[in-house]
Amino acid sequence: MDRTEIAATNASMTARVLQMPPTPVPDGGYALRVLRTRGRSSGEPRDTPIGVVGHGGAGYLVSPTGGRDWVRNLRATPECAIRSAAGDEPHRAVEPGRAEAAAAVVGYLRALDVPWALSAFPVPADATEEQVSEHLDTIVVFRLDPA
């Protein structure tokens, strides 16, 4: 899929997610939301459909790689919003310590049931925190702290 197709798919999915009634993000599960970041070069708002995973009472964003635009945007400007049909919730994205990050990734992998998404990770779906920790140089985790 090229960038134009990805952008069209993301726009379509974003519109669908914003029309769905928001369900709470369950601890040990995830909910679809729309992440609004600021473009790191343009400063323009960028919306990305994303799964927010609940772990230990907090919400997390997880990416198998740091090369995704939303990851690079958050690293440049951690202020963001989680959007849903109920409105926008401002947050600050914080990269947690290794133990917290590994636990959040394990929770994400357990909650995710999308084979193509799971295959993007360098660890199996049943990976332990220790196995995940070995790959935190490539796997990226953000905790969503309320702004």
HULIN-V488661 format. One record per pair of residues at least 12 apart in sequence whose C-alpha atoms are under 10 Angstrom apart, sorted by sequence separation. I is the first residue (numbers start at 1). GAP is how many residues later the second one is. D is the distance in Angstrom with one decimal. If there is no record, write none. Layout:
BEGIN
{{I:GAP:D} {I:GAP:D}}
END
This chain:
BEGIN
{{20:12:9.2} {34:12:9.7} {35:12:5.5} {36:12:6.5} {50:12:9.1} {79:12:5.9} {80:12:6.0} {81:12:9.4} {109:12:9.0} {113:12:9.2} {122:12:9.9} {123:12:7.9} {20:13:9.4} {34:13:6.2} {35:13:5.1} {36:13:9.0} {50:13:9.8} {78:13:8.1} {79:13:4.5} {80:13:7.0} {112:13:8.4} {122:13:7.2} {17:14:10.0} {18:14:9.4} {33:14:9.9} {34:14:5.4} {35:14:6.2} {78:14:5.3} {79:14:6.4} {109:14:9.3} {111:14:9.4} {121:14:9.2} {122:14:9.9} {17:15:6.8} {18:15:7.5} {33:15:8.4} {34:15:4.4} {35:15:6.5} {77:15:8.8} {78:15:4.9} {79:15:9.4} {109:15:8.3} {110:15:6.5} {17:16:6.3} {18:16:7.3} {33:16:5.9} {34:16:5.7} {35:16:9.1} {77:16:8.6} {78:16:7.1} {105:16:10.0} {109:16:5.2} {110:16:6.9} {122:16:8.6} {123:16:9.8} {16:17:10.0} {17:17:7.0} {32:17:7.0} {33:17:5.5} {34:17:8.2} {35:17:9.2} {78:17:9.5} {106:17:9.8} {108:17:9.0} {109:17:7.2} {110:17:9.0} {121:17:9.3} {122:17:8.2} {14:18:9.6} {16:18:9.9} {32:18:5.7} {33:18:6.1} {34:18:9.1} {74:18:8.8} {75:18:8.3} {106:18:9.9} {107:18:9.8} {109:18:8.0} {121:18:7.7} {13:19:9.9} {14:19:8.1} {15:19:9.1} {31:19:8.3} {32:19:4.5} {33:19:6.7} {74:19:6.7} {75:19:8.9} {106:19:8.0} {107:19:9.8} {13:20:9.9} {14:20:6.3} {30:20:9.7} {31:20:5.5} {32:20:6.3} {50:20:9.8} {74:20:8.9} {75:20:8.8} {105:20:9.8} {106:20:7.7} {13:21:9.1} {14:21:9.2} {30:21:6.0} {31:21:5.5} {32:21:9.0} {48:21:9.3} {74:21:9.8} {106:21:6.7} {29:22:9.5} {30:22:5.3} {31:22:6.7} {48:22:7.2} {71:22:9.9} {105:22:9.2} {106:22:6.7} {107:22:9.5} {29:23:8.4} {30:23:4.1} {31:23:8.4} {46:23:9.3} {47:23:8.5} {105:23:9.5} {106:23:6.3} {10:24:9.8} {29:24:5.7} {30:24:5.9} {46:24:8.0} {105:24:7.9} {106:24:9.8} {28:25:7.1} {29:25:5.7} {30:25:9.1} {102:25:9.9} {103:25:8.6} {104:25:8.9} {106:25:9.5} {25:26:9.4} {26:26:9.4} {27:26:7.5} {28:26:5.5} {29:26:7.8} {35:26:9.4} {102:26:8.4} {103:26:5.8} {106:26:7.3} {25:27:7.0} {26:27:7.6} {27:27:4.3} {28:27:5.6} {46:27:8.8} {102:27:5.2} {103:27:9.3} {105:27:7.2} {106:27:9.9} {25:28:6.7} {26:28:5.5} {27:28:5.0} {28:28:8.1} {31:28:9.8} {101:28:8.9} {102:28:7.5} {104:28:9.8} {105:28:9.2} {25:29:5.7} {26:29:8.1} {27:29:6.5} {28:29:9.3} {30:29:8.7} {40:29:8.8} {100:29:9.4} {102:29:8.5} {103:29:8.4} {24:30:9.3} {25:30:9.2} {26:30:9.9} {27:30:6.3} {29:30:10.0} {30:30:9.1} {39:30:8.4} {40:30:9.3} {43:30:9.3} {52:30:9.0} {99:30:7.7} {102:30:5.6} {103:30:8.9} {18:31:9.3} {26:31:8.6} {27:31:8.0} {30:31:9.8} {39:31:8.4} {98:31:9.6} {99:31:8.9} {101:31:8.8} {102:31:5.4} {105:31:9.5} {17:32:7.3} {25:32:9.3} {26:32:9.6} {27:32:8.5} {37:32:9.5} {38:32:8.7} {40:32:7.3} {41:32:8.7} {50:32:9.4} {61:32:8.6} {101:32:8.0} {102:32:9.1} {14:33:7.3} {16:33:9.4} {17:33:9.3} {25:33:9.0} {26:33:9.1} {37:33:6.8} {39:33:8.8} {40:33:5.0} {49:33:9.8} {60:33:8.6} {61:33:9.9} {99:33:9.6} {100:33:9.8} {102:33:9.0} {14:34:6.7} {15:34:9.0} {25:34:7.4} {36:34:8.6} {37:34:9.2} {39:34:5.7} {40:34:8.2} {43:34:9.3} {46:34:9.8} {47:34:9.3} {48:34:9.7} {49:34:9.3} {59:34:9.9} {60:34:9.3} {61:34:9.7} {98:34:9.4} {99:34:7.4} {102:34:7.5} {105:34:8.5} {13:35:8.7} {14:35:5.3} {25:35:10.0} {35:35:8.2} {37:35:9.7} {38:35:6.2} {39:35:8.8} {40:35:8.7} {41:35:9.2} {45:35:9.4} {47:35:9.4} {48:35:9.7} {60:35:9.5} {98:35:6.6} {101:35:7.9} {105:35:8.9} {11:36:8.1} {13:36:6.4} {14:36:8.9} {37:36:6.3} {38:36:7.7} {40:36:5.9} {47:36:8.7} {60:36:9.7} {98:36:9.6} {105:36:7.4} {10:37:8.3} {11:37:8.0} {12:37:9.4} {13:37:9.5} {36:37:9.7} {37:37:6.5} {39:37:8.6} {40:37:7.1} {99:37:10.0} {102:37:9.3} {104:37:7.6} {10:38:6.5} {11:38:8.3} {36:38:9.6} {38:38:8.6} {39:38:8.5} {98:38:7.3} {101:38:9.1} {102:38:9.8} {104:38:9.2} {10:39:6.4} {37:39:9.7} {38:39:6.8} {62:39:8.9} {98:39:9.8} {101:39:8.1} {102:39:8.5} {104:39:8.8} {9:40:9.7} {10:40:9.6} {37:40:7.7} {38:40:8.8} {61:40:10.0} {101:40:5.8} {7:41:9.3} {37:41:8.0} {38:41:8.1} {60:41:8.9} {64:41:9.4} {100:41:9.1} {101:41:7.8} {37:42:7.2} {38:42:7.4} {62:42:8.0} {63:42:8.9} {101:42:8.4} {36:43:9.1} {37:43:5.0} {38:43:9.8} {61:43:8.7} {62:43:6.6} {98:43:9.4} {100:43:9.2} {36:44:5.6} {37:44:6.9} {56:44:9.5} {60:44:6.9} {61:44:9.0} {96:44:9.7} {97:44:9.4} {35:45:7.1} {36:45:5.1} {37:45:9.1} {55:45:9.4} {59:45:9.0} {60:45:8.8} {63:45:10.0} {95:45:7.8} {96:45:7.1} {97:45:9.9} {35:46:6.0} {36:46:6.3} {58:46:9.4} {62:46:7.4} {95:46:5.9} {96:46:6.5} {34:47:8.2} {35:47:4.9} {36:47:7.0} {56:47:9.3} {60:47:9.8} {61:47:8.8} {62:47:9.5} {94:47:8.3} {95:47:4.6} {96:47:6.5} {33:48:10.0} {34:48:5.8} {35:48:6.2} {55:48:8.0} {56:48:8.6} {60:48:8.6} {93:48:9.1} {94:48:5.1} {95:48:6.2} {96:48:9.9} {33:49:6.5} {34:49:4.9} {35:49:9.1} {55:49:6.0} {93:49:5.4} {94:49:5.1} {95:49:9.0} {32:50:10.0} {33:50:6.0} {34:50:6.5} {54:50:8.0} {55:50:9.3} {92:50:9.1} {93:50:5.6} {94:50:6.5} {32:51:9.7} {33:51:5.8} {34:51:9.7} {53:51:7.6} {55:51:9.6} {56:51:9.7} {92:51:8.1} {93:51:4.9} {94:51:7.1} {32:52:8.6} {33:52:9.1} {36:52:8.8} {53:52:8.8} {55:52:6.7} {91:52:9.3} {92:52:5.8} {93:52:6.3} {35:53:9.4} {36:53:9.8} {54:53:7.8} {55:53:8.5} {64:53:8.9} {91:53:5.8} {92:53:5.2} {93:53:8.8} {34:54:9.2} {35:54:9.8} {36:54:9.2} {53:54:7.4} {54:54:8.1} {63:54:9.7} {64:54:8.9} {90:54:9.2} {91:54:5.4} {92:54:6.3} {93:54:9.3} {36:55:9.9} {53:55:5.8} {64:55:9.4} {65:55:8.5} {90:55:8.7} {91:55:4.5} {92:55:5.7} {52:56:8.6} {53:56:9.5} {64:56:6.2} {65:56:8.1} {90:56:6.3} {91:56:4.4} {51:57:9.0} {54:57:9.4} {63:57:8.9} {64:57:5.0} {65:57:9.3} {89:57:7.8} {90:57:5.4} {53:58:7.9} {63:58:8.3} {64:58:7.3} {89:58:8.3} {53:59:9.1} {64:59:9.4} {22:61:9.4} {23:61:9.3} {51:61:9.0} {22:62:6.0} {23:62:9.9} {82:62:9.0} {21:63:7.7} {22:63:6.2} {23:63:9.8} {81:63:9.3} {20:64:7.6} {21:64:5.9} {22:64:6.6} {78:64:9.3} {80:64:8.9} {18:65:7.2} {19:65:7.7} {20:65:6.2} {21:65:7.4} {22:65:9.5} {79:65:9.6} {80:65:10.0} {81:65:9.3} {17:66:8.9} {18:66:5.0} {19:66:5.6} {20:66:9.3} {78:66:9.5} {79:66:9.6} {80:66:9.8} {81:66:9.0} {17:67:6.9} {18:67:4.8} {19:67:9.3} {75:67:9.6} {79:67:9.8} {80:67:8.7} {17:68:7.6} {18:68:8.4} {74:68:8.8} {79:68:7.8} {14:69:9.5} {15:69:9.9} {16:69:9.7} {18:69:8.8} {71:69:7.7} {14:70:9.4} {15:70:9.8} {65:70:10.0} {71:70:9.0} {64:71:9.3} {65:71:9.4} {66:71:8.9} {67:71:9.1} {71:71:8.8} {64:72:9.1} {65:72:8.9} {66:72:6.3} {67:72:10.0} {68:72:9.9} {65:73:5.2} {66:73:6.7} {67:73:9.5} {64:74:6.7} {65:74:5.1} {66:74:5.9} {63:75:8.7} {64:75:4.5} {65:75:6.1} {66:75:9.3} {28:76:9.0} {63:76:5.8} {64:76:6.4} {65:76:9.6} {30:77:9.1} {62:77:7.4} {63:77:5.1} {64:77:8.8} {28:78:9.5} {29:78:7.3} {30:78:7.4} {62:78:5.8} {63:78:6.5} {28:79:5.8} {29:79:7.1} {61:79:8.2} {62:79:4.6} {63:79:8.9} {27:80:8.8} {28:80:7.6} {29:80:9.5} {30:80:10.0} {31:80:9.8} {61:80:5.7} {62:80:6.6} {28:81:9.9} {29:81:8.0} {30:81:6.5} {60:81:6.8} {61:81:5.1} {62:81:8.9} {28:82:7.9} {29:82:5.0} {30:82:7.7} {60:82:5.5} {61:82:6.5} {28:83:6.5} {29:83:7.9} {59:83:8.5} {60:83:4.5} {61:83:7.5} {27:84:9.8} {59:84:6.0} {60:84:5.7} {26:85:10.0} {58:85:7.0} {59:85:5.4} {60:85:9.1} {58:86:7.0} {59:86:7.9} {58:87:7.8} {59:87:9.7} {55:88:9.6} {58:88:9.7} {54:89:9.8} {53:90:9.6} {52:91:9.6} {52:92:9.0}}
END
